[in-house]
Each structure stands twice: as C-alpha cells, then as structure tokens.
Amino acid sequence: MEQNNATMDDPRSESMKISMAEHFDDFEHEYREDPHTDAEVVYEDDQLIVVADRTGHELAEWAADFNMTNEDCGEFWDWNHELARDLTDYDWVVDDPVVFDKKTTLTDNSPDNDSTETNDDTPTVNGCELDSVAAVANALSYLDESCNVGNIDVRGRNDLLTIQSRGACFGHMDALLEAQKQGHISIRRITAGTNRVGDQCLTIEVVGGDA
C-alpha cells in the first residue's frame, strides 16, 4: 500500500467510517461509471478510495448526517483535502475530495464486527430506531433546518414521508432498506431527477410497513 504523509488525525467516528464505506459499496457503479454522476474516483489503493465531488455537497451532507459541530466540520473538510492532496496530484481547486475506506478493510479489522450484531437489529439513524414512518421523520428532521435545507429536504404528511436529496445519492439509504426488510416501513417509490437548481437528486417516498 502507498503510504501517506498526512499529519491530521482522522476526525471520523468508527460508525461514520463504516457508513461511508457501505455507501460507496452500494453506489460504486455510479461513482465509477455513471456519466451523469457529478463525481469520479481519482485515487485508489488497498485501503482507501478518493472521489472528486463536483457538486460540493457530499462533504456537507456527511457532516450533517452525523451531526458534526462547526469545528468538527472544519476538521473533516481539512482532513479530506490534506489526505487527498497527499495521495494524488489531482487539481482540487474546484472539486471537493471525499475519502472512503474500503468496506472489506473495515469488515476485517473493525472490533465491532462480531456476533453481537445481527441483521434483526432495528437500524438506527442519529439515535432513532427506524421502526415507523414517524421515527424516520424524527431521525431526519434536523435536515429540514434552514442550515441544511440546501442539501436535503424532508417533508412528512400523515403516513407519507418524502425525502428529497440534493445529490445523486442518499447517505442513509442502507438504513431505510434494512428497515423496509424488517417490515417497519415501506419505500413506495424512488425516482431520480433534478432539483430546482439543476443538480441531480433522489426523491424517496416512505410509508408504513407491515410490522
């Protein structure tokens, strides 16, 4: 593996590393091959993948998803840029780098990867178990605050929750799919399109499940 000389410590929690790795694994085709995705893989070794994000949204979305403070956001942004510049000579004047760990590396080495976790555990986002439509709305309600509305919109109406991402991917899709698999919710529709400023987005409609 190519060694890097970055001096900053990784500011991400273990859960954030795992969530980002799983997200890349789920959307690898889009990152690598989809010409309509405003991102591309620009570096890869046996542990890390660096993606160039042309929208400037993805780092902000990850920071929001994990409730980072302003100070943490700054450290997260600086760490991604420092590490990416150390690993590759890509021109980062316009694009933002997003550093992902490879899922296999985390699976092999994570101390949390043991038999205490099962696929029957109710998925959790921001401390809320996704066991109902209301719980999903509560878990994602902070994204509707004015400071985040530029990235993701969340709107709930009766038993229908509509989530609109401002990027081509949604960071909590794995958790939603697992909640649907367990019968807590049902994902009624996922559509791809563009938002009012022309950026690619997903619209996800969530309704009640069978459990």
KEDREN-46804 format. One record per residue (C-alpha): residue number from 1; y, x, z negated. Coordinates in steps of 0.1 Angstrom, whole numbers, plus 5000, padded with zeros to 4 digits. Last residue first. Example, Ala and Ser with C-alpha at 12.3 -4.5 7.8 and 13.67 -1.06 7.14 Angstrom:
<sites>
<pos = 2, y = 4989, x = 5137, z = 4929>
<pos = 1, y = 4955, x = 5123, z = 4922>
</sites>
This chain:
<sites>
<pos = 211, y = 4952, x = 4555, z = 4887>
<pos = 210, y = 4956, x = 4537, z = 4920>
<pos = 209, y = 4989, x = 4552, z = 4932>
<pos = 208, y = 5025, x = 4541, z = 4931>
<pos = 207, y = 5048, x = 4550, z = 4960>
<pos = 206, y = 5063, x = 4583, z = 4973>
<pos = 205, y = 5082, x = 4587, z = 5006>
<pos = 204, y = 5088, x = 4622, z = 5018>
<pos = 203, y = 5116, x = 4631, z = 5043>
<pos = 202, y = 5113, x = 4666, z = 5055>
<pos = 201, y = 5143, x = 4687, z = 5068>
<pos = 200, y = 5155, x = 4708, z = 5096>
<pos = 199, y = 5193, x = 4715, z = 5095>
<pos = 198, y = 5216, x = 4696, z = 5118>
<pos = 197, y = 5244, x = 4689, z = 5093>
<pos = 196, y = 5235, x = 4653, z = 5089>
<pos = 195, y = 5198, x = 4662, z = 5083>
<pos = 194, y = 5172, x = 4670, z = 5109>
<pos = 193, y = 5137, x = 4656, z = 5113>
<pos = 192, y = 5102, x = 4658, z = 5099>
<pos = 191, y = 5084, x = 4628, z = 5085>
<pos = 190, y = 5061, x = 4624, z = 5056>
<pos = 189, y = 5050, x = 4589, z = 5047>
<pos = 188, y = 5033, x = 4569, z = 5020>
<pos = 187, y = 5025, x = 4597, z = 4996>
<pos = 186, y = 5006, x = 4578, z = 4969>
<pos = 185, y = 5009, x = 4584, z = 4932>
<pos = 184, y = 4987, x = 4589, z = 4902>
<pos = 183, y = 4954, x = 4587, z = 4921>
<pos = 182, y = 4942, x = 4623, z = 4913>
<pos = 181, y = 4945, x = 4633, z = 4950>
<pos = 180, y = 4980, x = 4619, z = 4950>
<pos = 179, y = 4990, x = 4640, z = 4920>
<pos = 178, y = 4975, x = 4670, z = 4938>
<pos = 177, y = 4995, x = 4663, z = 4969>
<pos = 176, y = 5027, x = 4660, z = 4949>
<pos = 175, y = 5020, x = 4693, z = 4931>
<pos = 174, y = 5014, x = 4711, z = 4964>
<pos = 173, y = 5045, x = 4696, z = 4979>
<pos = 172, y = 5067, x = 4710, z = 4951>
<pos = 171, y = 5086, x = 4736, z = 4972>
<pos = 170, y = 5095, x = 4714, z = 5001>
<pos = 169, y = 5095, x = 4729, z = 5036>
<pos = 168, y = 5118, x = 4726, z = 5067>
<pos = 167, y = 5149, x = 4728, z = 5045>
<pos = 166, y = 5173, x = 4702, z = 5032>
<pos = 165, y = 5146, x = 4682, z = 5016>
<pos = 164, y = 5147, x = 4645, z = 5014>
<pos = 163, y = 5128, x = 4628, z = 4987>
<pos = 162, y = 5124, x = 4590, z = 4988>
<pos = 161, y = 5109, x = 4573, z = 4957>
<pos = 160, y = 5096, x = 4538, z = 4961>
<pos = 159, y = 5085, x = 4517, z = 4931>
<pos = 158, y = 5120, x = 4502, z = 4924>
<pos = 157, y = 5144, x = 4525, z = 4944>
<pos = 156, y = 5145, x = 4562, z = 4938>
<pos = 155, y = 5167, x = 4587, z = 4957>
<pos = 154, y = 5163, x = 4625, z = 4956>
<pos = 153, y = 5184, x = 4647, z = 4979>
<pos = 152, y = 5177, x = 4684, z = 4983>
<pos = 151, y = 5198, x = 4714, z = 4992>
<pos = 150, y = 5234, x = 4704, z = 4993>
<pos = 149, y = 5228, x = 4680, z = 4965>
<pos = 148, y = 5221, x = 4708, z = 4941>
<pos = 147, y = 5255, x = 4712, z = 4923>
<pos = 146, y = 5262, x = 4675, z = 4926>
<pos = 145, y = 5231, x = 4666, z = 4907>
<pos = 144, y = 5203, x = 4649, z = 4927>
<pos = 143, y = 5180, x = 4679, z = 4922>
<pos = 142, y = 5181, x = 4673, z = 4884>
<pos = 141, y = 5161, x = 4641, z = 4890>
<pos = 140, y = 5131, x = 4659, z = 4904>
<pos = 139, y = 5108, x = 4657, z = 4874>
<pos = 138, y = 5122, x = 4623, z = 4864>
<pos = 137, y = 5116, x = 4608, z = 4898>
<pos = 136, y = 5081, x = 4622, z = 4898>
<pos = 135, y = 5075, x = 4607, z = 4864>
<pos = 134, y = 5088, x = 4573, z = 4876>
<pos = 133, y = 5064, x = 4574, z = 4906>
<pos = 132, y = 5036, x = 4580, z = 4881>
<pos = 131, y = 5013, x = 4607, z = 4866>
<pos = 130, y = 5034, x = 4637, z = 4877>
<pos = 129, y = 5034, x = 4654, z = 4844>
<pos = 128, y = 5070, x = 4664, z = 4836>
<pos = 127, y = 5078, x = 4699, z = 4822>
<pos = 126, y = 5097, x = 4710, z = 4853>
<pos = 125, y = 5069, x = 4700, z = 4876>
<pos = 124, y = 5034, x = 4693, z = 4862>
<pos = 123, y = 5002, x = 4686, z = 4879>
<pos = 122, y = 4977, x = 4664, z = 4859>
<pos = 121, y = 4947, x = 4686, z = 4851>
<pos = 120, y = 4916, x = 4675, z = 4869>
<pos = 119, y = 4916, x = 4705, z = 4892>
<pos = 118, y = 4907, x = 4726, z = 4861>
<pos = 117, y = 4925, x = 4752, z = 4840>
<pos = 116, y = 4907, x = 4767, z = 4810>
<pos = 115, y = 4882, x = 4783, z = 4833>
<pos = 114, y = 4904, x = 4813, z = 4840>
<pos = 113, y = 4932, x = 4824, z = 4863>
<pos = 112, y = 4959, x = 4827, z = 4836>
<pos = 111, y = 4955, x = 4864, z = 4834>
<pos = 110, y = 4966, x = 4867, z = 4870>
<pos = 109, y = 4950, x = 4896, z = 4889>
<pos = 108, y = 4926, x = 4882, z = 4915>
<pos = 107, y = 4944, x = 4849, z = 4920>
<pos = 106, y = 4978, x = 4867, z = 4922>
<pos = 105, y = 4966, x = 4892, z = 4948>
<pos = 104, y = 4949, x = 4864, z = 4968>
<pos = 103, y = 4981, x = 4844, z = 4969>
<pos = 102, y = 5002, x = 4872, z = 4984>
<pos = 101, y = 5034, x = 4876, z = 4966>
<pos = 100, y = 5065, x = 4862, z = 4983>
<pos = 99, y = 5099, x = 4878, z = 4988>
<pos = 98, y = 5126, x = 4857, z = 5004>
<pos = 97, y = 5153, x = 4877, z = 5022>
<pos = 96, y = 5186, x = 4860, z = 5031>
<pos = 95, y = 5199, x = 4862, z = 5067>
<pos = 94, y = 5234, x = 4871, z = 5078>
<pos = 93, y = 5240, x = 4908, z = 5068>
<pos = 92, y = 5203, x = 4913, z = 5061>
<pos = 91, y = 5196, x = 4937, z = 5090>
<pos = 90, y = 5159, x = 4945, z = 5088>
<pos = 89, y = 5153, x = 4981, z = 5077>
<pos = 88, y = 5123, x = 4971, z = 5056>
<pos = 87, y = 5108, x = 4977, z = 5021>
<pos = 86, y = 5138, x = 4990, z = 5002>
<pos = 85, y = 5162, x = 4964, z = 5018>
<pos = 84, y = 5137, x = 4937, z = 5009>
<pos = 83, y = 5134, x = 4949, z = 4973>
<pos = 82, y = 5172, x = 4950, z = 4968>
<pos = 81, y = 5178, x = 4917, z = 4985>
<pos = 80, y = 5151, x = 4898, z = 4966>
<pos = 79, y = 5161, x = 4914, z = 4933>
<pos = 78, y = 5198, x = 4906, z = 4938>
<pos = 77, y = 5192, x = 4869, z = 4946>
<pos = 76, y = 5169, x = 4865, z = 4915>
<pos = 75, y = 5193, x = 4884, z = 4893>
<pos = 74, y = 5222, x = 4862, z = 4904>
<pos = 73, y = 5201, x = 4830, z = 4899>
<pos = 72, y = 5191, x = 4842, z = 4864>
<pos = 71, y = 5228, x = 4846, z = 4855>
<pos = 70, y = 5236, x = 4811, z = 4869>
<pos = 69, y = 5207, x = 4797, z = 4849>
<pos = 68, y = 5174, x = 4791, z = 4867>
<pos = 67, y = 5160, x = 4756, z = 4865>
<pos = 66, y = 5127, x = 4765, z = 4883>
<pos = 65, y = 5132, x = 4742, z = 4913>
<pos = 64, y = 5169, x = 4751, z = 4914>
<pos = 63, y = 5162, x = 4788, z = 4918>
<pos = 62, y = 5136, x = 4781, z = 4944>
<pos = 61, y = 5160, x = 4759, z = 4963>
<pos = 60, y = 5188, x = 4784, z = 4961>
<pos = 59, y = 5165, x = 4812, z = 4975>
<pos = 58, y = 5155, x = 4788, z = 5003>
<pos = 57, y = 5188, x = 4775, z = 5015>
<pos = 56, y = 5204, x = 4805, z = 5033>
<pos = 55, y = 5194, x = 4788, z = 5066>
<pos = 54, y = 5184, x = 4820, z = 5084>
<pos = 53, y = 5156, x = 4829, z = 5059>
<pos = 52, y = 5140, x = 4863, z = 5066>
<pos = 51, y = 5106, x = 4863, z = 5050>
<pos = 50, y = 5092, x = 4893, z = 5031>
<pos = 49, y = 5055, x = 4893, z = 5023>
<pos = 48, y = 5040, x = 4912, z = 4994>
<pos = 47, y = 5006, x = 4925, z = 4981>
<pos = 46, y = 4987, x = 4942, z = 5010>
<pos = 45, y = 5018, x = 4948, z = 5030>
<pos = 44, y = 5041, x = 4925, z = 5050>
<pos = 43, y = 5076, x = 4927, z = 5065>
<pos = 42, y = 5097, x = 4905, z = 5088>
<pos = 41, y = 5080, x = 4871, z = 5085>
<pos = 40, y = 5103, x = 4846, z = 5101>
<pos = 39, y = 5126, x = 4817, z = 5091>
<pos = 38, y = 5146, x = 4790, z = 5107>
<pos = 37, y = 5115, x = 4770, z = 5117>
<pos = 36, y = 5116, x = 4756, z = 5152>
<pos = 35, y = 5097, x = 4785, z = 5168>
<pos = 34, y = 5067, x = 4778, z = 5145>
<pos = 33, y = 5045, x = 4809, z = 5144>
<pos = 32, y = 5047, x = 4830, z = 5112>
<pos = 31, y = 5067, x = 4809, z = 5088>
<pos = 30, y = 5054, x = 4776, z = 5101>
<pos = 29, y = 5018, x = 4788, z = 5102>
<pos = 28, y = 5021, x = 4802, z = 5066>
<pos = 27, y = 5032, x = 4768, z = 5052>
<pos = 26, y = 5004, x = 4763, z = 5027>
<pos = 25, y = 5000, x = 4800, z = 5019>
<pos = 24, y = 5037, x = 4804, z = 5016>
<pos = 23, y = 5039, x = 4776, z = 4991>
<pos = 22, y = 5009, x = 4789, z = 4971>
<pos = 21, y = 5026, x = 4823, z = 4968>
<pos = 20, y = 5059, x = 4807, z = 4957>
<pos = 19, y = 5041, x = 4786, z = 4931>
<pos = 18, y = 5022, x = 4816, z = 4918>
<pos = 17, y = 5053, x = 4838, z = 4915>
<pos = 16, y = 5071, x = 4809, z = 4898>
<pos = 15, y = 5043, x = 4803, z = 4873>
<pos = 14, y = 5043, x = 4841, z = 4865>
<pos = 13, y = 5081, x = 4840, z = 4858>
<pos = 12, y = 5104, x = 4855, z = 4883>
<pos = 11, y = 5130, x = 4882, z = 4874>
<pos = 10, y = 5111, x = 4911, z = 4890>
<pos = 9, y = 5126, x = 4942, z = 4873>
<pos = 8, y = 5153, x = 4960, z = 4893>
<pos = 7, y = 5149, x = 4996, z = 4904>
<pos = 6, y = 5135, x = 4991, z = 4939>
<pos = 5, y = 5118, x = 5023, z = 4951>
<pos = 4, y = 5089, x = 5007, z = 4970>
<pos = 3, y = 5053, x = 5020, z = 4975>
<pos = 2, y = 5035, x = 5012, z = 5008>
<pos = 1, y = 5000, x = 5000, z = 5000>
</sites>
